[in-house]
Amino acid sequence: MKRRDTWRPIVDAEVKRWSQLPLDQLIEKLREPQAYEFIDGVNKYQVEVEILENTDSYIHFYVSVDNGSLPRSIIPLNGSIIRYKTAHS
């Protein structure tokens, strides 16, 4: 298994965790980009979460994960999600 393949479950879990926050709380927490370390057993990952777009109708944010080593951290694995501010039909 490639090293980046081990990052996918971390990206998916972090996207899910952030996307489950109430919208107002999500926007408040992401007023500034968030960067933190995630430890899974003995493995450490660098996680960054940032708003890409904040429009009248939706918020689009991304989560990126890498293991902090060069050159792999130059191109992290990403996931993003759009949360609509009102019911979207």
N, CA, C and O atoms as a GROMACS GRO file, in nm:
protein
  356
    1MET      N    1   0.085  -0.119   0.000
    1MET     CA    2   0.000   0.000   0.000
    1MET      C    3   0.088   0.124   0.000
    1MET      O    4   0.183   0.134   0.078
    2LYS      N    5   0.057   0.217  -0.088
    2LYS     CA    6   0.133   0.342  -0.094
    2LYS      C    7   0.107   0.424   0.031
    2LYS      O    8  -0.001   0.418   0.090
    3ARG      N    9   0.206   0.499   0.070
    3ARG     CA   10   0.196   0.581   0.190
    3ARG      C   11   0.077   0.676   0.184
    3ARG      O   12   0.006   0.692   0.283
    4ARG      N   13   0.055   0.740   0.067
    4ARG     CA   14  -0.058   0.834   0.054
    4ARG      C   15  -0.191   0.762   0.068
    4ARG      O   16  -0.289   0.823   0.112
    5ASP      N   17  -0.198   0.633   0.032
    5ASP     CA   18  -0.322   0.558   0.049
    5ASP      C   19  -0.361   0.546   0.196
    5ASP      O   20  -0.480   0.535   0.228
    6THR      N   21  -0.263   0.548   0.285
    6THR     CA   22  -0.294   0.542   0.428
    6THR      C   23  -0.350   0.675   0.479
    6THR      O   24  -0.408   0.680   0.587
    7TRP      N   25  -0.332   0.782   0.402
    7TRP     CA   26  -0.383   0.913   0.442
    7TRP      C   27  -0.531   0.927   0.413
    7TRP      O   28  -0.599   1.004   0.480
    8ARG      N   29  -0.584   0.853   0.314
    8ARG     CA   30  -0.724   0.868   0.272
    8ARG      C   31  -0.822   0.853   0.387
    8ARG      O   32  -0.912   0.937   0.399
    9PRO      N   33  -0.812   0.750   0.475
    9PRO     CA   34  -0.908   0.740   0.586
    9PRO      C   35  -0.901   0.860   0.681
    9PRO      O   36  -1.003   0.898   0.739
   10ILE      N   37  -0.783   0.919   0.696
   10ILE     CA   38  -0.769   1.038   0.782
   10ILE      C   39  -0.841   1.156   0.718
   10ILE      O   40  -0.915   1.227   0.785
   11VAL      N   41  -0.820   1.176   0.588
   11VAL     CA   42  -0.889   1.285   0.517
   11VAL      C   43  -1.040   1.266   0.529
   11VAL      O   44  -1.112   1.360   0.564
   12ASP      N   45  -1.088   1.145   0.499
   12ASP     CA   46  -1.232   1.119   0.503
   12ASP      C   47  -1.290   1.142   0.642
   12ASP      O   48  -1.398   1.200   0.655
   13ALA      N   49  -1.220   1.098   0.745
   13ALA     CA   50  -1.269   1.115   0.882
   13ALA      C   51  -1.272   1.262   0.922
   13ALA      O   52  -1.366   1.307   0.987
   14GLU      N   53  -1.170   1.337   0.884
   14GLU     CA   54  -1.165   1.479   0.918
   14GLU      C   55  -1.270   1.559   0.840
   14GLU      O   56  -1.332   1.650   0.896
   15VAL      N   57  -1.289   1.526   0.713
   15VAL     CA   58  -1.395   1.593   0.636
   15VAL      C   59  -1.530   1.566   0.702
   15VAL      O   60  -1.611   1.658   0.718
   16LYS      N   61  -1.554   1.443   0.740
   16LYS     CA   62  -1.681   1.407   0.805
   16LYS      C   63  -1.698   1.482   0.938
   16LYS      O   64  -1.804   1.536   0.967
   17ARG      N   65  -1.592   1.483   1.017
   17ARG     CA   66  -1.597   1.550   1.148
   17ARG      C   67  -1.630   1.698   1.133
   17ARG      O   68  -1.717   1.749   1.203
   18TRP      N   69  -1.561   1.767   1.043
   18TRP     CA   70  -1.585   1.909   1.024
   18TRP      C   71  -1.721   1.935   0.961
   18TRP      O   72  -1.787   2.033   0.997
   19SER      N   73  -1.763   1.851   0.869
   19SER     CA   74  -1.890   1.875   0.801
   19SER      C   75  -2.010   1.850   0.891
   19SER      O   76  -2.121   1.895   0.860
   20GLN      N   77  -1.992   1.779   1.001
   20GLN     CA   78  -2.102   1.753   1.094
   20GLN      C   79  -2.124   1.865   1.195
   20GLN      O   80  -2.221   1.863   1.270
   21LEU      N   81  -2.034   1.962   1.198
   21LEU     CA   82  -2.053   2.076   1.288
   21LEU      C   83  -2.172   2.158   1.241
   21LEU      O   84  -2.198   2.166   1.121
   22PRO      N   85  -2.245   2.219   1.334
   22PRO     CA   86  -2.348   2.314   1.291
   22PRO      C   87  -2.284   2.423   1.206
   22PRO      O   88  -2.170   2.463   1.232
   23LEU      N   89  -2.354   2.469   1.105
   23LEU     CA   90  -2.298   2.562   1.007
   23LEU      C   91  -2.239   2.687   1.071
   23LEU      O   92  -2.129   2.728   1.034
   24ASP      N   93  -2.308   2.748   1.165
   24ASP     CA   94  -2.255   2.870   1.228
   24ASP      C   95  -2.126   2.842   1.305
   24ASP      O   96  -2.035   2.924   1.306
   25GLN      N   97  -2.119   2.726   1.368
   25GLN     CA   98  -1.998   2.687   1.442
   25GLN      C   99  -1.883   2.658   1.344
   25GLN      O  100  -1.769   2.694   1.371
   26LEU      N  101  -1.913   2.595   1.232
   26LEU     CA  102  -1.813   2.566   1.130
   26LEU      C  103  -1.752   2.696   1.078
   26LEU      O  104  -1.630   2.709   1.068
   27ILE      N  105  -1.836   2.791   1.044
   27ILE     CA  106  -1.789   2.919   0.992
   27ILE      C  107  -1.705   2.992   1.096
   27ILE      O  108  -1.600   3.048   1.064
   28GLU      N  109  -1.750   2.990   1.220
   28GLU     CA  110  -1.675   3.056   1.328
   28GLU      C  111  -1.537   2.993   1.347
   28GLU      O  112  -1.437   3.064   1.357
   29LYS      N  113  -1.531   2.861   1.352
   29LYS     CA  114  -1.403   2.792   1.372
   29LYS      C  115  -1.307   2.812   1.256
   29LYS      O  116  -1.186   2.810   1.275
   30LEU      N  117  -1.362   2.832   1.136
   30LEU     CA  118  -1.276   2.846   1.019
   30LEU      C  119  -1.257   2.991   0.975
   30LEU      O  120  -1.218   3.018   0.861
   31ARG      N  121  -1.284   3.085   1.066
   31ARG     CA  122  -1.254   3.226   1.035
   31ARG      C  123  -1.107   3.240   1.000
   31ARG      O  124  -1.069   3.321   0.915
   32GLU      N  125  -1.025   3.162   1.065
   32GLU     CA  126  -0.883   3.151   1.035
   32GLU      C  127  -0.855   3.006   0.998
   32GLU      O  128  -0.916   2.915   1.055
   33PRO      N  129  -0.764   2.982   0.905
   33PRO     CA  130  -0.729   2.844   0.872
   33PRO      C  131  -0.684   2.768   0.996
   33PRO      O  132  -0.616   2.824   1.083
   34GLN      N  133  -0.720   2.642   1.003
   34GLN     CA  134  -0.682   2.558   1.117
   34GLN      C  135  -0.572   2.461   1.074
   34GLN      O  136  -0.580   2.402   0.966
   35ALA      N  137  -0.471   2.446   1.156
   35ALA     CA  138  -0.363   2.350   1.131
   35ALA      C  139  -0.334   2.280   1.263
   35ALA      O  140  -0.316   2.345   1.366
   36TYR      N  141  -0.331   2.148   1.258
   36TYR     CA  142  -0.306   2.071   1.379
   36TYR      C  143  -0.249   1.935   1.344
   36TYR      O  144  -0.250   1.892   1.229
   37GLU      N  145  -0.201   1.868   1.447
   37GLU     CA  146  -0.143   1.736   1.430
   37GLU      C  147  -0.245   1.631   1.472
   37GLU      O  148  -0.312   1.645   1.575
   38PHE      N  149  -0.257   1.527   1.393
   38PHE     CA  150  -0.346   1.415   1.423
   38PHE      C  151  -0.257   1.294   1.443
   38PHE      O  152  -0.175   1.262   1.357
   39ILE      N  153  -0.273   1.225   1.556
   39ILE     CA  154  -0.192   1.107   1.585
   39ILE      C  155  -0.281   0.984   1.582
   39ILE      O  156  -0.383   0.977   1.650
   40ASP      N  157  -0.240   0.888   1.500
   40ASP     CA  158  -0.312   0.762   1.484
   40ASP      C  159  -0.215   0.651   1.523
   40ASP      O  160  -0.138   0.604   1.440
   41GLY      N  161  -0.219   0.611   1.648
   41GLY     CA  162  -0.121   0.513   1.696
   41GLY      C  163   0.016   0.577   1.701
   41GLY      O  164   0.039   0.671   1.776
   42VAL      N  165   0.108   0.526   1.619
   42VAL     CA  166   0.243   0.582   1.614
   42VAL      C  167   0.261   0.678   1.497
   42VAL      O  168   0.365   0.743   1.487
   43ASN      N  169   0.162   0.687   1.410
   43ASN     CA  170   0.171   0.774   1.293
   43ASN      C  171   0.119   0.914   1.326
   43ASN      O  172   0.015   0.930   1.390
   44LYS      N  173   0.193   1.013   1.280
   44LYS     CA  174   0.153   1.153   1.297
   44LYS      C  175   0.121   1.212   1.162
   44LYS      O  176   0.191   1.186   1.063
   45TYR      N  177   0.015   1.290   1.157
   45TYR     CA  178  -0.028   1.355   1.034
   45TYR      C  179  -0.047   1.503   1.060
   45TYR      O  180  -0.088   1.544   1.168
   46GLN      N  181  -0.018   1.583   0.959
   46GLN     CA  182  -0.044   1.725   0.962
   46GLN      C  183  -0.178   1.747   0.892
   46GLN      O  184  -0.197   1.703   0.778
   47VAL      N  185  -0.270   1.814   0.958
   47VAL     CA  186  -0.403   1.840   0.903
   47VAL      C  187  -0.422   1.991   0.892
   47VAL      O  188  -0.391   2.066   0.984
   48GLU      N  189  -0.473   2.034   0.777
   48GLU     CA  190  -0.508   2.174   0.758
   48GLU      C  191  -0.651   2.181   0.708
   48GLU      O  192  -0.692   2.102   0.622
   49VAL      N  193  -0.728   2.276   0.762
   49VAL     CA  194  -0.867   2.295   0.723
   49VAL      C  195  -0.885   2.444   0.695
   49VAL      O  196  -0.844   2.529   0.774
   50GLU      N  197  -0.947   2.474   0.580
   50GLU     CA  198  -0.960   2.614   0.542
   50GLU      C  199  -1.083   2.633   0.453
   50GLU      O  200  -1.120   2.545   0.376
   51ILE      N  201  -1.146   2.749   0.467
   51ILE     CA  202  -1.257   2.785   0.380
   51ILE      C  203  -1.202   2.826   0.244
   51ILE      O  204  -1.109   2.907   0.235
   52LEU      N  205  -1.259   2.770   0.140
   52LEU     CA  206  -1.225   2.810   0.004
   52LEU      C  207  -1.319   2.919  -0.046
   52LEU      O  208  -1.275   3.014  -0.111
   53GLU      N  209  -1.450   2.904  -0.015
   53GLU     CA  210  -1.551   3.001  -0.056
   53GLU      C  211  -1.654   3.014   0.056
   53GLU      O  212  -1.690   2.915   0.120
   54ASN      N  213  -1.700   3.136   0.079
   54ASN     CA  214  -1.808   3.160   0.173
   54ASN      C  215  -1.904   3.256   0.105
   54ASN      O  216  -1.888   3.378   0.115
   55THR      N  217  -2.003   3.202   0.035
   55THR     CA  218  -2.097   3.284  -0.041
   55THR      C  219  -2.227   3.302   0.039
   55THR      O  220  -2.240   3.251   0.150
   56ASP      N  221  -2.321   3.373  -0.020
   56ASP     CA  222  -2.451   3.389   0.044
   56ASP      C  223  -2.526   3.257   0.055
   56ASP      O  224  -2.608   3.240   0.145
   57SER      N  225  -2.498   3.163  -0.035
   57SER     CA  226  -2.575   3.038  -0.036
   57SER      C  227  -2.500   2.914   0.014
   57SER      O  228  -2.563   2.815   0.051
   58TYR      N  229  -2.368   2.919   0.016
   58TYR     CA  230  -2.295   2.800   0.061
   58TYR      C  231  -2.157   2.835   0.115
   58TYR      O  232  -2.106   2.946   0.095
   59ILE      N  233  -2.099   2.737   0.184
   59ILE     CA  234  -1.960   2.745   0.227
   59ILE      C  235  -1.889   2.623   0.169
   59ILE      O  236  -1.940   2.511   0.174
   60HIS      N  237  -1.773   2.646   0.114
   60HIS     CA  238  -1.692   2.540   0.054
   60HIS      C  239  -1.560   2.538   0.130
   60HIS      O  240  -1.488   2.638   0.133
   61PHE      N  241  -1.528   2.425   0.192
   61PHE     CA  242  -1.404   2.416   0.267
   61PHE      C  243  -1.330   2.288   0.231
   61PHE      O  244  -1.388   2.194   0.178
   62TYR      N  245  -1.201   2.287   0.262
   62TYR     CA  246  -1.121   2.169   0.232
   62TYR      C  247  -1.042   2.125   0.354
   62TYR      O  248  -1.018   2.201   0.447
   63VAL      N  249  -1.002   1.998   0.349
   63VAL     CA  250  -0.916   1.937   0.449
   63VAL      C  251  -0.798   1.877   0.374
   63VAL      O  252  -0.817   1.805   0.276
   64SER      N  253  -0.678   1.906   0.418
   64SER     CA  254  -0.560   1.844   0.358
   64SER      C  255  -0.481   1.770   0.466
   64SER      O  256  -0.475   1.813   0.581
   65VAL      N  257  -0.422   1.659   0.426
   65VAL     CA  258  -0.346   1.575   0.519
   65VAL      C  259  -0.215   1.534   0.453
   65VAL      O  260  -0.211   1.499   0.336
   66ASP      N  261  -0.109   1.539   0.531
   66ASP     CA  262   0.020   1.484   0.489
   66ASP      C  263   0.091   1.434   0.614
   66ASP      O  264   0.042   1.451   0.726
   67ASN      N  265   0.205   1.372   0.595
   67ASN     CA  266   0.277   1.319   0.711
   67ASN      C  267   0.390   1.410   0.758
   67ASN      O  268   0.469   1.371   0.843
   68GLY      N  269   0.397   1.529   0.703
   68GLY     CA  270   0.496   1.626   0.748
   68GLY      C  271   0.635   1.606   0.691
   68GLY      O  272   0.727   1.682   0.723
   69SER      N  273   0.654   1.504   0.606
   69SER     CA  274   0.787   1.480   0.550
   69SER      C  275   0.798   1.540   0.410
   69SER      O  276   0.701   1.545   0.335
   70LEU      N  277   0.917   1.585   0.378
   70LEU     CA  278   0.944   1.633   0.243
   70LEU      C  279   0.987   1.514   0.159
   70LEU      O  280   1.058   1.428   0.210
   71PRO      N  281   0.949   1.504   0.035
   71PRO     CA  282   0.872   1.599  -0.044
   71PRO      C  283   0.722   1.575  -0.039
   71PRO      O  284   0.646   1.649  -0.102
   72ARG      N  285   0.676   1.473   0.033
   72ARG     CA  286   0.534   1.437   0.032
   72ARG      C  287   0.443   1.547   0.084
   72ARG      O  288   0.329   1.560   0.039
   73SER      N  289   0.492   1.627   0.177
   73SER     CA  290   0.406   1.732   0.233
   73SER      C  291   0.384   1.849   0.136
   73SER      O  292   0.298   1.934   0.160
   74ILE      N  293   0.461   1.854   0.029
   74ILE     CA  294   0.442   1.960  -0.070
   74ILE      C  295   0.309   1.942  -0.143
   74ILE      O  296   0.244   2.039  -0.179
   75ILE      N  297   0.270   1.817  -0.163
   75ILE     CA  298   0.142   1.787  -0.230
   75ILE      C  299   0.061   1.696  -0.137
   75ILE      O  300   0.065   1.574  -0.150
   76PRO      N  301  -0.014   1.757  -0.043
   76PRO     CA  302  -0.093   1.677   0.051
   76PRO      C  303  -0.213   1.614  -0.018
   76PRO      O  304  -0.249   1.650  -0.130
   77LEU      N  305  -0.274   1.519   0.050
   77LEU     CA  306  -0.399   1.460   0.003
   77LEU      C  307  -0.512   1.547   0.053
   77LEU      O  308  -0.514   1.585   0.170
   78ASN      N  309  -0.608   1.580  -0.035
   78ASN     CA  310  -0.715   1.674  -0.001
   78ASN      C  311  -0.853   1.614  -0.014
   78ASN      O  312  -0.874   1.516  -0.086
   79GLY      N  313  -0.945   1.674   0.057
   79GLY     CA  314  -1.087   1.647   0.042
   79GLY      C  315  -1.160   1.778   0.064
   79GLY      O  316  -1.113   1.863   0.141
   80SER      N  317  -1.273   1.796  -0.003
   80SER     CA  318  -1.348   1.920   0.019
   80SER      C  319  -1.497   1.889   0.019
   80SER      O  320  -1.541   1.784  -0.028
   81ILE      N  321  -1.572   1.984   0.073
   81ILE     CA  322  -1.716   1.967   0.081
   81ILE      C  323  -1.783   2.103   0.071
   81ILE      O  324  -1.727   2.205   0.112
   82ILE      N  325  -1.903   2.103   0.016
   82ILE     CA  326  -1.986   2.224   0.009
   82ILE      C  327  -2.103   2.204   0.103
   82ILE      O  328  -2.172   2.102   0.097
   83ARG      N  329  -2.124   2.301   0.191
   83ARG     CA  330  -2.240   2.301   0.282
   83ARG      C  331  -2.328   2.418   0.242
   83ARG      O  332  -2.285   2.533   0.243
   84TYR      N  333  -2.453   2.387   0.207
   84TYR     CA  334  -2.548   2.491   0.172
   84TYR      C  335  -2.603   2.555   0.298
   84TYR      O  336  -2.627   2.487   0.398
   85LYS      N  337  -2.624   2.686   0.292
   85LYS     CA  338  -2.672   2.761   0.406
   85LYS      C  339  -2.823   2.751   0.423
   85LYS      O  340  -2.875   2.775   0.532
   86THR      N  341  -2.892   2.717   0.318
   86THR     CA  342  -3.036   2.695   0.323
   86THR      C  343  -3.065   2.564   0.252
   86THR      O  344  -2.978   2.509   0.184
   87ALA      N  345  -3.187   2.514   0.267
   87ALA     CA  346  -3.224   2.390   0.200
   87ALA      C  347  -3.201   2.404   0.051
   87ALA      O  348  -3.246   2.500  -0.011
   88HIS      N  349  -3.130   2.310  -0.006
   88HIS     CA  350  -3.095   2.314  -0.149
   88HIS      C  351  -3.180   2.212  -0.223
   88HIS      O  352  -3.184   2.095  -0.187
   89SER      N  353  -3.248   2.258  -0.327
   89SER     CA  354  -3.334   2.165  -0.402
   89SER      C  355  -3.272   2.127  -0.534
   89SER      O  356  -3.330   2.050  -0.610
   0.00000   0.00000   0.00000
